[in-house]
């Protein structure tokens, strides 16, 4: 594991390298590091901005070579659109970097946890300020495009079918999906950010206690039924407290009618 001093040293080495790359226009830090890392397990999350689309691949390749020289355990490259890349870098001491590379015009704000650590032209600050104002003015900042209420009910119905088939693996997958939708609603109830949300331990303690009780001790048909019923009760209670989602009468009736297996 790494120490805060090691993390700060790697962070500064990264920023120094980016500062001398002429194609890099600016760097935005994201996540808990903006206000103080949560603990020694926290990652370093960065957005690297270029002036033009044509510069993105060149910057990405230079950054990748920089991390290769640090003898990482792995570097994983992901591409999200034509000119938006993510490098996931894990070093030997388990320090993880998540570095996205994109054109300045593609920068966006999905959380208040961001700060500019490098801006060579002032245009990165201008763009992020504009995006931050747009984010702040959203009435629902962390809404999801999915409909977790319908999806929960739909998973519950599929769970019922798979338990009748004694297909426990699929039933467990449906239970886990139902838990995910329950977490989404609860996180929004507590005004938590959904984008890359991991701080589940910060959710209401009573909710977490009930949530954890939905995990079966043994994998049997009866134990999965009990888990599903506990989860259904928790979801109904959670969504009834939501100011965003509504459990309409038809979906509520479906939940009440269905008692798995």
Secondary structure, 3 states (H helix, E strand, C coil): CCCHHHHHHHHHHHHHHHHHCCCEEEEEEEHHHHCCCCCCCCCEEEEEEECCHHHHHHHHHHHHHHHHCCCCCEEEEEEEECCEEEEEEECCCCCEEEEEEEEHHHCCCCCCCEEEEEECCCHHHHHHHHHHHHHHCCCCCCCCCCCHHHHHHHHHHHHHHHHHCCCHHHHHHHHHHHHHHHHHHHHHHCCCCCCCCCCHHHCCHHHHHHHHCCCCCCCCHHHHHHHHHHHHHHHHHHHHCCCCCCCCHHHHHHHHHCCCC
